[in-house]
Amino acid sequence: MDDELVKRLARFERSFFPKYREAYRRLVKEGQHPRTLFIGCSDSRIVPYVLTGTGPGDLFVVRNVGNLVPPYDPSGSDPALGAAVEFAVQSLRVRDIVICGHSHCGAIRALYEEPQALRDMPQLARWLDHARDAVLPVTVSEEALRRTEQRSIVLQLERLMGYPAVAAGVAKGAVFLHGWHYIIEEGRILVLDVETGRFVATDVAMGEPAAGAADAASYQLQ
């Protein structure tokens, strides 16, 4: 194992864990009770606990390339995400489910590349099909990529509603879905406003005076 990784493990044991010893012991004794299922991208620049200011026991986290949600299929060959969703909603009773996309997403950019670019990565090519409906019929540009990132977030939220556990929770008012678009270079998160179908700045989402207009196009979540 890489020496630097081992050093980081030792640092966790010596410095980090002692600060949260009682919290970890309580989580073991009482079990976990996270309020939020966070579905995010595997991108190394995305750190859910930093974004949300949370700690151990606060988030149930699922990460994959592109923060994608396959269509519900109880007989599907890859039930990993579905299993996480069912466990989070039915066993952990999470209240909120977040789909968090981000700027400069490699998965979204790959959707606009020629098919041969992924010929040596067939599993990735198949996985990206779960975002292909978000692609715009335009020449690729930074603006098109940002709009596609947001369109994909909405698409994944719509797919989540196809999961019976999620649909039932939403219908009862026990589960709430959220779409976030994290602009890495600005340290800013745009939040999907379901009523307007727009991604807006957090101050707008909280009903506060806007610090500036959010750079977002309209996508209506049905």
GIJODA-V346297 format. One record per residue. N is the residue number from 1. RES is the residue in three letters. OMEGA is omega in whole degrees, 0 to 359 (NA if undefined). BURIAL is 1 if it has 24 or more other C-alpha atoms within 12 Angstrom, else 0. D_CENTER is the distance of its C-alpha to the mean C-alpha in Angstrom with 1 decimal. Layout:
N&RES&OMEGA&BURIAL&D_CENTER ; N&RES&OMEGA&BURIAL&D_CENTER
This chain:
1&MET&180&0&29.6 ; 2&ASP&183&0&29.1 ; 3&ASP&181&0&31.1 ; 4&GLU&178&0&28.6 ; 5&LEU&179&0&26.0 ; 6&VAL&178&0&28.8 ; 7&LYS&179&0&29.6 ; 8&ARG&176&0&26.1 ; 9&LEU&180&0&26.4 ; 10&ALA&179&0&29.7 ; 11&ARG&176&0&28.5 ; 12&PHE&182&0&25.9 ; 13&GLU&185&0&28.8 ; 14&ARG&190&0&31.2 ; 15&SER&186&0&29.3 ; 16&PHE&187&0&25.9 ; 17&PHE&181&0&26.6 ; 18&PRO&180&0&29.9 ; 19&LYS&184&0&28.2 ; 20&TYR&184&0&26.0 ; 21&ARG&183&0&28.5 ; 22&GLU&179&0&29.2 ; 23&ALA&179&0&25.6 ; 24&TYR&180&0&24.9 ; 25&ARG&178&0&28.1 ; 26&ARG&179&0&27.3 ; 27&LEU&177&0&24.0 ; 28&VAL&183&0&26.0 ; 29&LYS&186&0&28.8 ; 30&GLU&183&0&26.9 ; 31&GLY&181&0&23.8 ; 32&GLN&178&1&20.2 ; 33&HIS&180&1&19.2 ; 34&PRO&178&1&15.6 ; 35&ARG&190&1&14.9 ; 36&THR&167&1&11.1 ; 37&LEU&182&1&8.8 ; 38&PHE&178&1&5.5 ; 39&ILE&185&1&3.3 ; 40&GLY&180&1&2.6 ; 41&CYS&177&1&5.8 ; 42&SER&182&1&9.1 ; 43&ASP&185&1&10.7 ; 44&SER&180&0&13.1 ; 45&ARG&181&0&12.9 ; 46&ILE&180&1&9.6 ; 47&VAL&187&1&10.8 ; 48&PRO&184&1&8.8 ; 49&TYR&176&0&12.3 ; 50&VAL&180&0&13.8 ; 51&LEU&188&0&11.5 ; 52&THR&179&0&12.1 ; 53&GLY&183&0&15.6 ; 54&THR&181&0&15.3 ; 55&GLY&181&0&17.1 ; 56&PRO&177&1&18.0 ; 57&GLY&185&1&17.5 ; 58&ASP&184&1&15.2 ; 59&LEU&167&1&11.7 ; 60&PHE&194&1&11.1 ; 61&VAL&172&1&8.5 ; 62&VAL&180&1&7.6 ; 63&ARG&175&1&7.0 ; 64&ASN&180&1&8.6 ; 65&VAL&176&1&10.0 ; 66&GLY&184&1&8.3 ; 67&ASN&186&1&5.0 ; 68&LEU&179&1&7.9 ; 69&VAL&177&1&9.5 ; 70&PRO&175&1&13.2 ; 71&PRO&180&1&15.8 ; 72&TYR&180&1&17.2 ; 73&ASP&184&0&20.1 ; 74&PRO&179&0&21.7 ; 75&SER&183&0&23.9 ; 76&GLY&183&0&21.4 ; 77&SER&181&0&21.9 ; 78&ASP&184&0&18.4 ; 79&PRO&188&0&17.4 ; 80&ALA&183&0&14.9 ; 81&LEU&179&1&11.8 ; 82&GLY&178&1&14.2 ; 83&ALA&180&1&15.9 ; 84&ALA&180&1&13.0 ; 85&VAL&180&1&12.4 ; 86&GLU&181&1&16.1 ; 87&PHE&181&0&16.7 ; 88&ALA&185&1&14.2 ; 89&VAL&188&1&15.7 ; 90&GLN&181&0&19.3 ; 91&SER&182&0&20.1 ; 92&LEU&178&1&18.1 ; 93&ARG&178&1&18.2 ; 94&VAL&180&1&14.9 ; 95&ARG&186&1&15.3 ; 96&ASP&172&1&11.9 ; 97&ILE&182&1&8.7 ; 98&VAL&166&1&5.7 ; 99&ILE&183&1&3.5 ; 100&CYS&172&1&3.1 ; 101&GLY&183&1&5.6 ; 102&HIS&177&1&8.7 ; 103&SER&177&1&12.4 ; 104&HIS&180&1&14.5 ; 105&CYS&181&1&12.1 ; 106&GLY&179&1&14.5 ; 107&ALA&179&1&13.2 ; 108&ILE&178&1&13.8 ; 109&ARG&181&1&17.1 ; 110&ALA&179&1&18.2 ; 111&LEU&183&1&18.2 ; 112&TYR&181&1&21.1 ; 113&GLU&178&0&23.0 ; 114&GLU&183&0&26.0 ; 115&PRO&183&0&25.6 ; 116&GLN&179&0&27.9 ; 117&ALA&181&0&25.4 ; 118&LEU&185&0&23.5 ; 119&ARG&178&0&26.6 ; 120&ASP&179&0&26.4 ; 121&MET&185&0&22.7 ; 122&PRO&179&0&23.1 ; 123&GLN&178&0&20.2 ; 124&LEU&180&1&17.8 ; 125&ALA&179&1&19.7 ; 126&ARG&181&0&19.3 ; 127&TRP&182&1&15.6 ; 128&LEU&176&1&15.2 ; 129&ASP&181&1&17.2 ; 130&HIS&177&1&14.1 ; 131&ALA&189&1&13.4 ; 132&ARG&179&1&17.1 ; 133&ASP&179&1&17.7 ; 134&ALA&183&1&15.9 ; 135&VAL&178&1&18.5 ; 136&LEU&179&1&21.1 ; 137&PRO&183&0&24.8 ; 138&VAL&174&0&25.5 ; 139&THR&184&0&26.3 ; 140&VAL&178&0&23.4 ; 141&SER&179&0&23.1 ; 142&GLU&178&0&20.8 ; 143&GLU&179&0&20.7 ; 144&ALA&179&1&20.1 ; 145&LEU&180&1&17.1 ; 146&ARG&178&1&15.6 ; 147&ARG&179&1&16.4 ; 148&THR&176&1&15.0 ; 149&GLU&180&1&11.6 ; 150&GLN&178&1&11.7 ; 151&ARG&180&1&13.4 ; 152&SER&177&1&10.9 ; 153&ILE&179&1&8.2 ; 154&VAL&180&1&11.3 ; 155&LEU&181&1&12.2 ; 156&GLN&176&1&9.3 ; 157&LEU&178&1&9.9 ; 158&GLU&178&1&13.5 ; 159&ARG&179&1&13.2 ; 160&LEU&180&1&11.8 ; 161&MET&175&1&15.1 ; 162&GLY&178&0&17.0 ; 163&TYR&185&1&16.3 ; 164&PRO&182&0&19.5 ; 165&ALA&179&1&18.2 ; 166&VAL&181&1&15.5 ; 167&ALA&180&1&18.2 ; 168&ALA&179&0&20.7 ; 169&GLY&178&1&18.8 ; 170&VAL&181&1&18.1 ; 171&ALA&181&0&21.7 ; 172&LYS&183&0&23.0 ; 173&GLY&181&0&21.1 ; 174&ALA&182&0&19.6 ; 175&VAL&180&1&15.9 ; 176&PHE&181&1&14.1 ; 177&LEU&182&1&11.1 ; 178&HIS&175&1&9.3 ; 179&GLY&179&1&7.9 ; 180&TRP&174&1&7.5 ; 181&HIS&185&1&8.9 ; 182&TYR&177&1&9.8 ; 183&ILE&190&1&13.3 ; 184&ILE&188&0&13.9 ; 185&GLU&180&0&17.7 ; 186&GLU&183&0&18.1 ; 187&GLY&187&0&16.1 ; 188&ARG&177&1&15.0 ; 189&ILE&174&1&12.1 ; 190&LEU&186&1&12.8 ; 191&VAL&179&1&12.1 ; 192&LEU&173&1&12.8 ; 193&ASP&186&1&16.2 ; 194&VAL&183&0&16.7 ; 195&GLU&181&0&20.5 ; 196&THR&182&0&20.9 ; 197&GLY&182&0&18.0 ; 198&ARG&171&1&17.4 ; 199&PHE&185&1&14.8 ; 200&VAL&178&1&16.9 ; 201&ALA&184&1&17.3 ; 202&THR&180&1&16.6 ; 203&ASP&176&0&20.4 ; 204&VAL&181&0&20.7 ; 205&ALA&180&1&18.1 ; 206&MET&178&0&20.2 ; 207&GLY&179&0&23.4 ; 208&GLU&176&0&24.7 ; 209&PRO&184&0&26.7 ; 210&ALA&176&0&24.6 ; 211&ALA&180&0&25.0 ; 212&GLY&183&0&24.6 ; 213&ALA&178&0&23.4 ; 214&ALA&178&1&19.8 ; 215&ASP&184&0&19.7 ; 216&ALA&176&1&18.1 ; 217&ALA&183&1&19.4 ; 218&SER&173&0&19.6 ; 219&TYR&184&1&17.5 ; 220&GLN&176&0&18.6 ; 221&LEU&181&1&16.4 ; 222&GLN&NA&0&18.9
